Amino acid sequence: MTHNPYALDRGDLRRRLAHGDVTYGTFLGAATPVTAEVCAAAGVDWVLLDLEHGAGGEEQARDVIAAAASYTVPTVVRVESTERIRAGRLLDLGAAGIMFPRVDTADGAAACVRHLRYPPAGDRGVATYNRMCRYGLDPAALGRSGGDVLGVVQIETLPALDAVEDIAALDGVDVLFVGPRDLSHALDVPGQTQAPAYVAALDRVLAAAKGNGKAAGQLVSDGNAAARLVAAGWQFLAIGSDTTLLAGAVAAELRKAGETP
């Protein structure tokens, strides 16, 4: 049987971002392989399985990652905690990268990205009987993995914003990602994405990323918002989630159905 080269990302997403490419994805809140495949079929560059706020857990990752990969789309996973074992389990399942939430300091970010690499560079547990190593058929994947895995650190607290330049300078931090709700709440302007304090915070995150050769990303509600950010230099854009996009589409059609001719 011929090996499918697209079954695993093998660092393509990380290389694209390092090259300066703009990529679009969406969050998977429903955590089902069906919605992962639907979003992949629609043409996203990546999907993000959300284990912090989404409906599923690690037990869904195996099927979600494979469903997206059937359309050559990689899966990044937002872990529910920065505990070492959480990232390792998901990478063994073939995740292309890990997003770490609630990281407040450069030391904390450094500890997170160590979870993405094997010793001596990191503290990831070593095994070959997993999907990443094609269940023992590709043990050489261990040697490649350090350069393949995308490290995404969220900037969503005031301490993280204060340390953003130091976080961006770390090897292994490839993307600085802003969640608008968390950061705007931290700045005491909840949901006010045009507030001067929030806009200034975004500018600082983007400058820190660009100044260190890293990508900056955000979660936005629609394609128009994504296009505006791309024009400003953002590269890693999540357009809504499977659940919000579905809910919005259904609500829009119901409003149309209720309109009088």
C-alpha positions as CSV (number, residue, x, y, z in Angstrom):
1,M,0.0,0.0,0.0
2,T,1.3,3.4,-1.0
3,H,1.9,5.8,2.0
4,N,-0.4,8.8,1.9
5,P,2.0,11.8,2.3
6,Y,-0.8,14.0,3.4
7,A,-1.9,11.9,6.4
8,L,0.5,14.0,8.6
9,D,1.4,17.6,8.2
10,R,5.1,17.0,8.6
11,G,5.8,20.7,9.4
12,D,4.2,22.2,6.3
13,L,2.0,24.7,8.3
14,R,5.0,25.8,10.4
15,R,7.1,26.4,7.3
16,R,4.3,28.3,5.5
17,L,4.0,30.7,8.4
18,A,7.8,31.1,8.8
19,H,7.8,32.0,5.0
20,G,5.3,34.7,5.6
21,D,2.2,33.0,4.2
22,V,-1.2,34.0,5.4
23,T,-3.3,31.1,6.6
24,Y,-7.0,30.8,7.4
25,G,-8.6,28.3,9.8
26,T,-11.6,27.8,12.1
27,F,-12.1,26.6,15.6
28,L,-13.8,23.2,16.1
29,G,-16.1,23.7,19.1
30,A,-18.3,20.7,18.4
31,A,-15.2,18.4,18.4
32,T,-16.6,15.9,15.9
33,P,-14.9,14.4,12.8
34,V,-17.9,15.4,10.7
35,T,-17.6,19.1,11.3
36,A,-13.8,18.8,11.0
37,E,-14.2,17.2,7.6
38,V,-16.9,19.7,6.6
39,C,-14.6,22.7,7.4
40,A,-11.6,21.0,5.7
41,A,-13.7,20.3,2.6
42,A,-14.7,24.0,2.6
43,G,-11.1,24.9,2.0
44,V,-9.5,26.1,5.3
45,D,-5.7,25.9,5.7
46,W,-6.1,24.4,9.2
47,V,-8.6,23.5,11.9
48,L,-8.2,24.1,15.6
49,L,-9.7,21.6,17.9
50,D,-10.6,23.5,21.0
51,L,-10.2,21.5,24.2
52,E,-10.3,24.6,26.5
53,H,-13.8,25.8,25.6
54,G,-15.1,23.2,23.1
55,A,-17.4,20.3,23.6
56,G,-14.9,17.5,23.3
57,G,-11.8,16.2,24.9
58,E,-8.6,14.3,24.0
59,E,-10.7,11.2,23.2
60,Q,-12.1,13.1,20.1
61,A,-8.7,14.2,18.8
62,R,-7.8,10.9,17.1
63,D,-10.8,11.0,14.8
64,V,-10.9,14.8,14.3
65,I,-7.3,14.9,13.2
66,A,-7.7,12.0,10.7
67,A,-11.0,13.5,9.3
68,A,-9.3,16.8,8.6
69,A,-6.2,15.1,7.2
70,S,-8.4,13.3,4.6
71,Y,-8.6,16.7,2.9
72,T,-4.9,17.4,3.6
73,V,-5.8,19.9,6.3
74,P,-3.7,19.9,9.5
75,T,-5.2,20.1,13.0
76,V,-3.8,22.4,15.7
77,V,-5.1,21.6,19.2
78,R,-5.7,24.1,22.0
79,V,-5.0,22.2,25.2
80,E,-7.1,22.7,28.3
81,S,-3.9,23.1,30.4
82,T,-0.2,23.6,30.0
83,E,0.6,20.3,31.7
84,R,3.3,18.4,29.9
85,I,1.3,15.2,29.2
86,R,-1.5,17.1,27.5
87,A,0.6,18.3,24.6
88,G,2.5,15.1,24.2
89,R,-0.7,12.9,23.9
90,L,-2.1,15.1,21.2
91,L,1.2,15.3,19.2
92,D,1.4,11.5,19.3
93,L,-2.0,11.4,17.7
94,G,-0.7,13.5,14.8
95,A,-1.6,17.1,15.7
96,A,0.4,19.6,13.7
97,G,0.7,22.0,16.5
98,I,-0.4,23.0,20.0
99,M,-2.0,26.2,21.2
100,F,-1.3,27.0,24.9
101,P,-3.9,29.3,26.6
102,R,-3.3,31.5,29.7
103,V,0.4,31.9,29.4
104,D,1.5,34.8,31.5
105,T,5.3,34.9,31.4
106,A,8.3,34.2,29.1
107,D,9.4,31.4,31.6
108,G,5.9,29.9,31.3
109,A,6.0,30.0,27.5
110,A,9.5,28.5,27.5
111,A,8.1,25.6,29.7
112,C,5.2,25.1,27.2
113,V,7.4,24.9,24.1
114,R,9.7,22.4,25.8
115,H,6.6,20.0,25.8
116,L,6.8,20.1,22.0
117,R,10.3,18.7,21.7
118,Y,12.0,15.5,22.7
119,P,15.0,15.5,25.1
120,P,17.5,17.0,25.3
121,A,15.8,20.0,23.8
122,G,12.6,19.4,25.6
123,D,10.7,17.1,27.9
124,R,8.2,15.4,25.6
125,G,7.8,11.7,26.3
126,V,9.4,9.4,23.7
127,A,7.4,6.6,22.0
128,T,7.0,5.2,18.4
129,Y,3.8,3.2,18.6
130,N,1.6,6.1,17.8
131,R,0.0,7.8,14.8
132,M,2.8,10.3,14.5
133,C,5.3,7.5,13.9
134,R,2.8,5.5,11.8
135,Y,2.5,3.0,14.6
136,G,6.2,2.1,14.6
137,L,6.6,2.0,10.8
138,D,8.3,5.5,10.8
139,P,10.5,5.8,13.9
140,A,12.6,8.4,12.0
141,A,9.7,10.8,12.7
142,L,11.1,11.2,16.2
143,G,14.1,13.0,14.6
144,R,12.0,15.2,12.4
145,S,9.3,16.2,15.0
146,G,11.3,19.0,16.6
147,G,11.2,21.0,13.4
148,D,7.7,20.1,12.5
149,V,5.5,21.1,15.4
150,L,3.9,24.5,15.5
151,G,3.9,26.3,18.8
152,V,1.2,28.8,19.4
153,V,1.1,30.9,22.6
154,Q,-1.9,32.9,23.5
155,I,-1.5,36.5,24.6
156,E,-4.7,37.1,26.6
157,T,-3.8,38.5,30.0
158,L,-2.1,41.7,31.2
159,P,1.1,39.9,32.4
160,A,1.3,38.2,29.0
161,L,1.0,41.5,27.2
162,D,3.7,43.0,29.4
163,A,6.0,40.1,28.5
164,V,5.0,39.7,24.9
165,E,8.4,40.8,23.4
166,D,10.2,38.2,25.6
167,I,7.7,35.5,24.7
168,A,8.0,36.3,21.0
169,A,11.8,36.0,21.2
170,L,11.6,32.3,22.3
171,D,12.7,29.5,20.0
172,G,9.6,27.3,19.6
173,V,7.1,30.0,19.8
174,D,5.9,30.3,16.2
175,V,2.6,32.2,16.6
176,L,1.4,34.8,19.1
177,F,-2.4,34.4,19.2
178,V,-4.9,36.9,20.6
179,G,-8.4,35.8,21.8
180,P,-10.4,39.1,21.6
181,R,-12.7,38.2,24.5
182,D,-10.0,37.3,27.0
183,L,-7.7,40.2,26.2
184,S,-10.5,42.8,26.0
185,H,-11.8,41.7,29.4
186,A,-8.3,41.8,30.8
187,L,-8.0,45.4,29.6
188,D,-11.4,46.2,31.2
189,V,-13.0,47.0,27.8
190,P,-14.9,43.7,27.4
191,G,-15.8,43.1,23.8
192,Q,-14.8,46.6,22.7
193,T,-12.5,45.8,19.9
194,Q,-12.2,49.4,18.8
195,A,-11.3,50.7,22.3
196,P,-7.9,52.5,22.2
197,A,-6.4,50.3,24.9
198,Y,-7.3,47.2,23.0
199,V,-6.1,48.5,19.6
200,A,-2.8,49.5,21.2
201,A,-2.5,46.0,22.7
202,L,-3.0,44.4,19.2
203,D,-0.4,46.7,17.8
204,R,2.1,45.7,20.5
205,V,1.4,41.9,19.8
206,L,1.8,42.3,16.1
207,A,5.0,44.4,16.5
208,A,6.5,41.8,18.9
209,A,5.7,39.0,16.5
210,K,7.1,40.7,13.4
211,G,10.2,42.0,15.3
212,N,11.1,38.4,16.1
213,G,10.2,36.8,12.7
214,K,7.1,35.1,14.2
215,A,3.5,35.1,13.0
216,A,0.6,36.8,14.8
217,G,-2.9,35.5,14.9
218,Q,-6.4,36.3,16.0
219,L,-9.9,34.9,16.2
220,V,-12.4,36.9,14.2
221,S,-16.1,36.6,13.4
222,D,-16.1,36.8,9.7
223,G,-14.0,37.0,6.5
224,N,-14.2,40.8,6.2
225,A,-12.6,41.1,9.6
226,A,-9.9,38.6,8.6
227,A,-9.2,40.5,5.4
228,R,-8.6,43.8,7.4
229,L,-6.1,42.0,9.7
230,V,-4.3,40.4,6.8
231,A,-3.8,43.9,5.3
232,A,-2.2,44.9,8.6
233,G,0.2,42.0,8.7
234,W,-1.6,39.2,10.6
235,Q,-1.0,35.7,9.3
236,F,-2.8,33.1,11.4
237,L,-6.5,34.0,11.2
238,A,-9.3,31.9,12.7
239,I,-12.7,32.7,11.2
240,G,-15.3,31.8,13.8
241,S,-16.0,28.2,14.8
242,D,-18.0,25.3,13.4
243,T,-20.7,26.0,15.9
244,T,-20.9,29.8,15.6
245,L,-20.8,29.6,11.8
246,L,-23.6,27.0,11.7
247,A,-25.7,28.9,14.3
248,G,-25.2,32.2,12.4
249,A,-26.1,30.6,9.0
250,V,-29.3,29.0,10.4
251,A,-30.3,32.2,12.1
252,A,-29.8,34.2,9.0
253,E,-32.0,31.8,6.9
254,L,-34.7,31.9,9.6
255,R,-34.7,35.7,9.4
256,K,-35.1,35.5,5.7
257,A,-37.9,33.0,6.0
258,G,-39.8,35.4,8.3
259,E,-39.4,38.4,6.1
260,T,-42.5,39.5,4.2
261,P,-42.1,39.8,0.4
